[in-house]
Amino acid sequence: MRLTTKGRFAVTAMIDLALRQQSGPVTLAKISERQHISLSYLEQLFGKLRRHELVESTRGPGGGYSLARLARHITVADIIFAVDEPVDATSCRGKGNCKIEADGTRGQCMTHELWANLSRKMVDYLDSVSLQDLVDQQRLRQLEQAAKTQRNEHTIQPPASRATPYSI
């Protein structure tokens, strides 16, 4: 199972939106610029997110998108499923027809339950992580980076040594 760019971009864009919506609706153009995601791709993703009532749009000057509910009430699983991202590790997409018998009938392969259980665990995990959790992690990372930058600016650098060549 591999999460495609659709799921990754949707989660990234939702984090960006949640980080910035306190000062009003956020435009997709700004998210596109900050996250280096195609604007047309974001428009497709946000259409799906809006249909699943995760975001709402405001038209006109000063318009854009905002979360339709609190970030703590939106899970990563909500976002992934809203953009039609499958979370399935089975080769049969959960249908149980992953093995072809000698007579041509289909049945479950020997590892079907292993992959089906993994799929359930992945969904459970994604459902346990809220958008607010990711926003909090990002804010902490930004604070740590700002503190590190400030420390580097205030650190006194010793002057470069001025070695002089000696002539013999």
Contact map, one row per residue, 1 for C-alpha under 8 A:
111000000000000000000000000000000000000000000000000000000000000000000000000000000000001111000000000000000000000000000000000000000000000000000000000000000000000000000000
111100000000000000000000000000000000000000000000000000000000000000000000000000000000000000000000000000000000000000000000000000000000000000000000000000000000000000000000
111111110000000000000000000000000000000000000000000000000000000000000000000000000000101000000000000000000000000000000000000000000000000000000000000000000000000000000000
011111110000000000000000000000000000000000000000000000000000000000000000000000000000100000000000000000000000000000000000000000000000000000000000000000000000000000000000
001111111000000000000000000000000000000000000000000000000000000000000000000000000000000000000000000000000000000000000000000000000000000000000000000000000000000000000000
001111111100000000000000000000000000000000001000000000000000000000000000000000000010100000000000000000000000000000000000000000000000000000000000000000000000000000000000
001111111110000000000000000000000000000000000000000000000000000000000000000000110010100000000000000000000000000000000000000000000000000000000000000000000000000000000000
001111111111000000000000000000000000000000000000000000000000000000000000000000000000000000000000000000000000000000000000000000000000000000000000000000000000000000000000
000011111111100000000000000000000000100000000000000000000000000000000000000000000000000000000000000000000000000000000000000000000000000000000000000000000000000000000000
000001111111110000000000000000000000000001001100000000000000000000000000000000110010000000000000000000000000000000000000000000000000000000000000000000000000000000000000
000000111111111000000000000000000000000000000000000000000000000000000000000100110000000000000000000000000000000000000000000000000000000000000000000000000000000000000000
000000011111111100000000000000000010000000000000000000000000000000000000000000000000000000000000000000000000000000000000000000000000000000000000000000000000000000000000
000000001111111110000000000000100010000001000000000000000000000000000000000000000000000000000000000000000000000000000000000000000000000000000000000000000000000000000000
000000000111111111000000000000000000000000000000000000000000000000000000000000000000000000000000000000000000000000000000000000000010000000000000000000000000000000000000
000000000011111111100000000000000000000000000000000000000000000000000000000000000000000000000000000000000000000000000000000000000010011000000000000000000000000000000000
000000000001111111110000000000100000000000000000000000000000000000000000000000000000000000000000000000000000000000000000000000000000000000000000000000000000000000000000
000000000000111111111000010000100000000000000000000000000000000011100000000000000000000000000000000000000000000000000000000000000000000000000000000000000000000000000000
000000000000011111111100000000000000000000000000000000000000000001100010000000000000000000000000000000000000000000000000000000000011001000000000000000000000000000000000
000000000000001111111100000000000000000000000000000000000000000000000000000000000000000000000000000000000000000000000000000000000000001000000000000000000000000000000000
000000000000000111111111010000000000000000000000000000000000000000000000000000000000000000000000000000000000000000000000000000000000000000000000000000000000000000000000
000000000000000011111111110000000000000000000000000000000000000011100000000000000000000000000000000000000000000000000000000000000000000000000000000000000000000000000000
000000000000000001111111000000000000000000000000000000000000000000000000000000000000000000000000000000000000000000000000000000000000000000000000000000000000000000000000
000000000000000000011111100000000000000000000000000000000000000000000000000000000000000000000000000000000000000000000000000000000000000000000000000000000000000000000000
000000000000000000011111110000000000000000000000000000000000010001000000000000000000000000000000000000000000000000000000000000000000000000000000000000000000000000000000
000000000000000000001011111000000000000000000000000000001100011111000000000000000000000000000000000000000000000000000000000000000000000000000000000000000000000000000000
000000000000000010011001111101100000000000000000000000000000001111000000000000000000000000000000000000000000000000000000000000000000000000000000000000000000000000000000
000000000000000000000000111111100000000000000000000000000000001110000000000000000000000000000000000000000000000000000000000000000000000000000000000000000000000000000000
000000000000000000000000011111110000001001100000000000000000000110000000000000000000000000000000000000000000000000000000000000000000000000000000000000000000000000000000
000000000000000000000000001111111000001000000000000000000000000000000000000000000000000000000000000000000000000000000000000000000000000000000000000000000000000000000000
000000000000000000000000011111111100000000000000000000000000000000000000000000000000000000000000000000000000000000000000000000000000000000000000000000000000000000000000
000000000000100110000000011111111111100000000000000000000000000000000000000000000000000000000000000000000000000000000000000000000000000000000000000000000000000000000000
000000000000000000000000000111111111111001000000000000000000000000000000000000000000000000000000000000000000000000000000000000000000000000000000000000000000000000000000
000000000000000000000000000011111111100000000000000000000000000000000000000000000000000000000000000000000000000000000000000000000000000000000000000000000000000000000000
000000000000000000000000000001111111000000000000000000000000000000000000000000000000000000000000000000000000000000000000000000000000000000000000000000000000000000000000
000000000001100000000000000000111111100000000000000000000000000000000000000000000000000000000000000000000000000000000000000000000000000000000000000000000000000000000000
000000000000000000000000000000111111110000000000000000000000000000000000000000000000000000000000000000000000000000000000000000000000000000000000000000000000000000000000
000000001000000000000000000000111011111011000000000000000000000000000000000000000000000000000000000000000000000000000000000000000000000000000000000000000000000000000000
000000000000000000000000000000010001111111000000000000000000000000000000000000000000000000000000000000000000000000000000000000000000000000000000000000000000000000000000
000000000000000000000000000110010000111111100000000000000000000000000000000000000000000000000000000000000000000000000000000000000000000000000000000000000000000000000000
000000000000000000000000000000000000011111110000000000000000000000000000000000000000000000000000000000000000000000000000000000000000000000000000000000000000000000000000
000000000000000000000000000000000000111111111000000000000000000000000000000000000000000000000000000000000000000000000000000000000000000000000000000000000000000000000000
000000000100100000000000000100010000111111111100000000000000000000000000000000000000000000000000000000000000000000000000000000000000000000000000000000000000000000000000
000000000000000000000000000100000000001111111110000000000000000000000000000000000000000000000000000000000000000000000000000000000000000000000000000000000000000000000000
000000000000000000000000000000000000000111111111000000000000000000000000000000000000000000000000000000000000000000000000000000000000000000000000000000000000000000000000
000001000100000000000000000000000000000011111111100000000000000000000000000000000010000000000000000000000000000000000000000000000000000000000000000000000000000000000000
000000000100000000000000000000000000000001111111110000100000000000000000000000000000000000000000000000000000000000000000000000000000000000000000000000000000000000000000
000000000000000000000000000000000000000000111111111000000000000000000000000000000000000000000000000000000000000000000000000000000000000000000000000000000000000000000000
000000000000000000000000000000000000000000011111111100000000000000000000000000000110000000000000000000000000000000000000000000000000000000000000000000000000000000000000
000000000000000000000000000000000000000000001111111111100000000000000000000000100110000000000000000000000000000000000000000000000000000000000000000000000000000000000000
000000000000000000000000000000000000000000000111111111111000000000000000000000000000000000000000000000000000000000000000000000000000000000000000000000000000000000000000
000000000000000000000000000000000000000000000011111111000000000000000000000000000000000000000000000000000000000000000000000000000000000000000000000000000000000000000000
000000000000000000000000000000000000000000000001111111100000000000000000000000000100000000000000000000000000000000000000000000000000000000000000000000000000000000000000
000000000000000000000000000000000000000000000000111111110000000000010000000000000000000000000000000000000000000000000000000000000000000000000000000000000000000000000000
000000000000000000000000000000000000000000000000111111110000000000111000010000100000000000000000000000000000000000000000000000000000000000000000000000000000000000000000
000000000000000000000000000000000000000000000100110111111000000011111000000000000000000000000000000000000000000000000000000000000000000000000000000000000000000000000000
000000000000000000000000000000000000000000000000010011111100000011110000000000000000000000000000000000000000000000000000000000000000000000000000000000000000000000000000
000000000000000000000000100000000000000000000000010000111110001111000000000000000000000000000000000000000000000000000000000000000000000000000000000000000000000000000000
000000000000000000000000100000000000000000000000000000011111001110000000000000000000000000000000000000000000000000000000000000000000000000000000000000000000000000000000
000000000000000000000000000000000000000000000000000000001111111100000000000000000000000000000000000000000000000000000000000000000000000000000000000000000000000000000000
000000000000000000000000000000000000000000000000000000000111111000000000000000000000000000000000000000000000000000000000000000000000000000000000000000000000000000000000
000000000000000000000000000000000000000000000000000000000011111000000000000000000000000000000000000000000000000000000000000000000000000000000000000000000000000000000000
000000000000000000000001100000000000000000000000000000000011111100000000000000000000000000000000000000000000000000000000000000000000000000000000000000000000000000000000
000000000000000000000000111000000000000000000000000000001111111110000000000000000000000000000000000000000000000000000000000000000000000000000000000000000000000000000000
000000000000000000000000111100000000000000000000000000001110011111000000000000000000000000000000000000000000000000000000000000000000000000000000000000000000000000000000
000000000000000010001000111100000000000000000000000000111100001111100000000000000000000000000000000000000000000000000000000000000000000000000000000000000000000000000000
000000000000000011001001110000000000000000000000000000111000000111110000000000000000000000000000000000000000000000000000000000000000000000000000000000000000000000000000
000000000000000011001000000000000000000000000000000001110000000011111110000000000000000000000000000000000000000000000000000000000000000000000000000000000000000000000000
000000000000000000000000000000000000000000000000000011110000000001111100000000000000000000000000000000000000000000000000000000000000000000000000000000000000000000000000
000000000000000000000000000000000000000000000000000001100000000000111110110000000000000000000000000000000000000000000000000000000000000000000000000000000000000000000000
000000000000000000000000000000000000000000000000000000000000000000111111110000000000000000000000000000000000000000000000000000000000000000000000000000000000000000000000
000000000000000001000000000000000000000000000000000000000000000000101111111000000000000000000000000000000000000000000000000000000111000000000000000000000000000000000000
000000000000000000000000000000000000000000000000000000000000000000000111111000000000000000000000000000000000000000000000000000000111100000000000000000000000000000000000
000000000000000000000000000000000000000000000000000000000000000000001111111000000000000000000000000000000000000000000000000000000110000000000000000000000000000000000000
000000000000000000000000000000000000000000000000000001000000000000001111111101100000000000000000000000000000000000000000000000000111000000000000000000000000000000000000
000000000000000000000000000000000000000000000000000000000000000000000011111111100000000000000000000000000000000000000000000001111110000000000000000000000000000000000000
000000000010000000000000000000000000000000000000000000000000000000000000011111110000000000000000000000000000000000000000000001111110000000000000000000000000000000000000
000000000000000000000000000000000000000000000000000000000000000000000000001111111000000000000000000000000000000000000000001001100000000000000000000000000000000000000000
000000000000000000000000000000000000000000000000000000000000000000000000011111111100000000000000000000000000000000000000000000100000000000000000000000000000000000000000
000000100110000000000000000000000000000000000000100001000000000000000000011111111110000000000000000000000000000000000000000000000000000000000000000000000000000000000000
000000100110000000000000000000000000000000000000000000000000000000000000000111111111110000000000000000000000000000000000000000000000000000000000000000000000000000000000
000000000000000000000000000000000000000000000000000000000000000000000000000011111111110000000000000000000000000000000000000000000000000000000000000000000000000000000000
000000000000000000000000000000000000000000000001100100000000000000000000000001111111100000000000000000000000000000000000000000000000000000000000000000000000000000000000
000001100100000000000000000000000000000000001001100000000000000000000000000000111111100000000000000000000000000000000000000000000000000000000000000000000000000000000000
000000000000000000000000000000000000000000000000000000000000000000000000000000011111110000000000000000000000000000000000000000000000000000000000000000000000000000000000
001101100000000000000000000000000000000000000000000000000000000000000000000000011111111000000000000000000000000000000000000000000000000000000000000000000000000000000000
000000000000000000000000000000000000000000000000000000000000000000000000000000011001111100000000000000000000000000000000000000000000000000000000000000000000000000000000
101000000000000000000000000000000000000000000000000000000000000000000000000000000000111110000000000000000000000000000010011000000000000000000000000000000000000000000000
100000000000000000000000000000000000000000000000000000000000000000000000000000000000011111001100000000000000000000110010000000000000000000000000000000000000000000000000
100000000000000000000000000000000000000000000000000000000000000000000000000000000000001111101000000000000000000000110110000000000000000000000000000000000000000000000000
100000000000000000000000000000000000000000000000000000000000000000000000000000000000000111111100000000000000000100110010000000000000000000000000000000000000000000000000
000000000000000000000000000000000000000000000000000000000000000000000000000000000000000011111100010000000000000000000000000000000000000000000000000000000000000000000000
000000000000000000000000000000000000000000000000000000000000000000000000000000000000000001111111110000000000000000000000000000000000000000000000000000000000000000000000
000000000000000000000000000000000000000000000000000000000000000000000000000000000000000111111111000000000000000000000000000000000000000000000000000000000000000000000000
000000000000000000000000000000000000000000000000000000000000000000000000000000000000000101111111000000000000000000010000000000000000000000000000000000000000000000000000
000000000000000000000000000000000000000000000000000000000000000000000000000000000000000000011111110000000000000000000000000000000000000000000000000000000000000000000000
000000000000000000000000000000000000000000000000000000000000000000000000000000000000000000011111110000000011100100000000000000000000000000000000000000000000000000000000
000000000000000000000000000000000000000000000000000000000000000000000000000000000000000000010011111100000111100000000000000000000000000000000000000000000000000000000000
000000000000000000000000000000000000000000000000000000000000000000000000000000000000000000110011111100000111100100000000000000000000000000000000000000000000000000000000
000000000000000000000000000000000000000000000000000000000000000000000000000000000000000000000000111110000111100000000000000000000000000000000000000000000000000000000000
000000000000000000000000000000000000000000000000000000000000000000000000000000000000000000000000111111011110000000000000000000000000000000000000000000000000000000000000
000000000000000000000000000000000000000000000000000000000000000000000000000000000000000000000000001111111110000000000000000000000000000000000000000000000000000000000000
000000000000000000000000000000000000000000000000000000000000000000000000000000000000000000000000000111111000000000000000000000000000000000000000000000000000000000000000
000000000000000000000000000000000000000000000000000000000000000000000000000000000000000000000000000011111000000000000000000000000000000000000000000000000000000000000000
000000000000000000000000000000000000000000000000000000000000000000000000000000000000000000000000000111111100000000000000000000000000000000000000000000000000000000000000
000000000000000000000000000000000000000000000000000000000000000000000000000000000000000000000000000111111110000000000000000000000000000000000000000000000000000000000000
000000000000000000000000000000000000000000000000000000000000000000000000000000000000000000000000111110011111000000000000000000000000000000000000000000000000000000000000
000000000000000000000000000000000000000000000000000000000000000000000000000000000000000000000001111110001111100000000000000000000000000000000000000000000000000000000000
000000000000000000000000000000000000000000000000000000000000000000000000000000000000000000000001111000000111111100000000000000000000000000000000000000000000000000000000
000000000000000000000000000000000000000000000000000000000000000000000000000000000000000000000001111000000011111100000000000000000000000000000000000000000000000000000000
000000000000000000000000000000000000000000000000000000000000000000000000000000000000000000000000000000000001111110000000000000000000000000000000000000000000000000000000
000000000000000000000000000000000000000000000000000000000000000000000000000000000000000000000000000000000001111111100000000000000000000000000000000000000000000000000000
000000000000000000000000000000000000000000000000000000000000000000000000000000000000000001000001010000000001111111110000000000000000000000000000000000000000000000000000
000000000000000000000000000000000000000000000000000000000000000000000000000000000000000000000000000000000000011111111000000000000000000000000000000000000000000000000000
000000000000000000000000000000000000000000000000000000000000000000000000000000000000000000000000000000000000001111111100000000000000000000000000000000000000000000000000
000000000000000000000000000000000000000000000000000000000000000000000000000000000000000111000000000000000000001111111110000000000000000000000000000000000000000000000000
000000000000000000000000000000000000000000000000000000000000000000000000000000000000000111000100000000000000000111111111000000000000000000000000000000000000000000000000
000000000000000000000000000000000000000000000000000000000000000000000000000000000000000000000000000000000000000011111111100000000000000000000000000000000000000000000000
000000000000000000000000000000000000000000000000000000000000000000000000000000000000000010000000000000000000000001111111110000000000000000000000000000000000000000000000
000000000000000000000000000000000000000000000000000000000000000000000000000000000000001111000000000000000000000000111111111000000000000000000000000000000000000000000000
000000000000000000000000000000000000000000000000000000000000000000000000000000000000000000000000000000000000000000011111111100000000000000000000000000000000000000000000
000000000000000000000000000000000000000000000000000000000000000000000000000000000000000000000000000000000000000000001111111110000000000000000000000000000000000000000000
000000000000000000000000000000000000000000000000000000000000000000000000000000000000001000000000000000000000000000000111111111000000000000000000000000000000000000000000
000000000000000000000000000000000000000000000000000000000000000000000000000010000000001000000000000000000000000000000011111111100000000000000000000000000000000000000000
000000000000000000000000000000000000000000000000000000000000000000000000000000000000000000000000000000000000000000000001111111110000000000000000000000000000000000000000
000000000000000000000000000000000000000000000000000000000000000000000000000000000000000000000000000000000000000000000000111111111000000000000000000000000000000000000000
000000000000000000000000000000000000000000000000000000000000000000000000001110000000000000000000000000000000000000000000011111111000000000000000000000000000000000000000
000000000000000000000000000000000000000000000000000000000000000000000000001111000000000000000000000000000000000000000000001111111100000000000000000000000000000000000000
000000000000000000000000000000000000000000000000000000000000000000000000001100000000000000000000000000000000000000000000000111111100000000000000000000000000000000000000
000000000000000000000000000000000000000000000000000000000000000000000000001100000000000000000000000000000000000000000000000011111110110000000000000000000000000000000000
000000000000000000000000000000000000000000000000000000000000000000000011111100000000000000000000000000000000000000000000000000111111110000000000000000000000000000000000
000000000000011001000000000000000000000000000000000000000000000000000011111100000000000000000000000000000000000000000000000000001111111000000000000000000000000000000000
000000000000000001000000000000000000000000000000000000000000000000000011010000000000000000000000000000000000000000000000000000000111111100000000000000000000000000000000
000000000000000000000000000000000000000000000000000000000000000000000001000000000000000000000000000000000000000000000000000000001111111110000000000000000000000000000000
000000000000001000000000000000000000000000000000000000000000000000000000000000000000000000000000000000000000000000000000000000001111111111000000000000000000000000000000
000000000000001001100000000000000000000000000000000000000000000000000000000000000000000000000000000000000000000000000000000000000011111111100000000000000000000000000000
000000000000000000000000000000000000000000000000000000000000000000000000000000000000000000000000000000000000000000000000000000000001111111110000000000000000000000000000
000000000000000000000000000000000000000000000000000000000000000000000000000000000000000000000000000000000000000000000000000000000000111111111000000000000000000000000000
000000000000000000000000000000000000000000000000000000000000000000000000000000000000000000000000000000000000000000000000000000000000011111111100000000000000000000000000
000000000000000000000000000000000000000000000000000000000000000000000000000000000000000000000000000000000000000000000000000000000000001111111110000000000000000000000000
000000000000000000000000000000000000000000000000000000000000000000000000000000000000000000000000000000000000000000000000000000000000000111111111000000000000000000000000
000000000000000000000000000000000000000000000000000000000000000000000000000000000000000000000000000000000000000000000000000000000000000011111111100000000000000000000000
000000000000000000000000000000000000000000000000000000000000000000000000000000000000000000000000000000000000000000000000000000000000000001111111110000000000000000000000
000000000000000000000000000000000000000000000000000000000000000000000000000000000000000000000000000000000000000000000000000000000000000000111111111000000000000000000000
000000000000000000000000000000000000000000000000000000000000000000000000000000000000000000000000000000000000000000000000000000000000000000011111111100000000000000000000
000000000000000000000000000000000000000000000000000000000000000000000000000000000000000000000000000000000000000000000000000000000000000000001111111110000000000000000000
000000000000000000000000000000000000000000000000000000000000000000000000000000000000000000000000000000000000000000000000000000000000000000000111111111000000000000000000
000000000000000000000000000000000000000000000000000000000000000000000000000000000000000000000000000000000000000000000000000000000000000000000011111111100000000000000000
000000000000000000000000000000000000000000000000000000000000000000000000000000000000000000000000000000000000000000000000000000000000000000000001111111110000000000000000
000000000000000000000000000000000000000000000000000000000000000000000000000000000000000000000000000000000000000000000000000000000000000000000000111111111000000000000000
000000000000000000000000000000000000000000000000000000000000000000000000000000000000000000000000000000000000000000000000000000000000000000000000011111111100000000000000
000000000000000000000000000000000000000000000000000000000000000000000000000000000000000000000000000000000000000000000000000000000000000000000000001111111110000000000000
000000000000000000000000000000000000000000000000000000000000000000000000000000000000000000000000000000000000000000000000000000000000000000000000000111111110000000000000
000000000000000000000000000000000000000000000000000000000000000000000000000000000000000000000000000000000000000000000000000000000000000000000000000011111110000000000000
000000000000000000000000000000000000000000000000000000000000000000000000000000000000000000000000000000000000000000000000000000000000000000000000000001111111000000000000
000000000000000000000000000000000000000000000000000000000000000000000000000000000000000000000000000000000000000000000000000000000000000000000000000000111111100000000000
000000000000000000000000000000000000000000000000000000000000000000000000000000000000000000000000000000000000000000000000000000000000000000000000000000000111110000000000
000000000000000000000000000000000000000000000000000000000000000000000000000000000000000000000000000000000000000000000000000000000000000000000000000000000011111000000000
000000000000000000000000000000000000000000000000000000000000000000000000000000000000000000000000000000000000000000000000000000000000000000000000000000000001111100000000
000000000000000000000000000000000000000000000000000000000000000000000000000000000000000000000000000000000000000000000000000000000000000000000000000000000000111110000000
000000000000000000000000000000000000000000000000000000000000000000000000000000000000000000000000000000000000000000000000000000000000000000000000000000000000011111000000
000000000000000000000000000000000000000000000000000000000000000000000000000000000000000000000000000000000000000000000000000000000000000000000000000000000000001111100000
000000000000000000000000000000000000000000000000000000000000000000000000000000000000000000000000000000000000000000000000000000000000000000000000000000000000000111110000
000000000000000000000000000000000000000000000000000000000000000000000000000000000000000000000000000000000000000000000000000000000000000000000000000000000000000011111000
000000000000000000000000000000000000000000000000000000000000000000000000000000000000000000000000000000000000000000000000000000000000000000000000000000000000000001111100
000000000000000000000000000000000000000000000000000000000000000000000000000000000000000000000000000000000000000000000000000000000000000000000000000000000000000000111110
000000000000000000000000000000000000000000000000000000000000000000000000000000000000000000000000000000000000000000000000000000000000000000000000000000000000000000011111
000000000000000000000000000000000000000000000000000000000000000000000000000000000000000000000000000000000000000000000000000000000000000000000000000000000000000000001111
000000000000000000000000000000000000000000000000000000000000000000000000000000000000000000000000000000000000000000000000000000000000000000000000000000000000000000000111
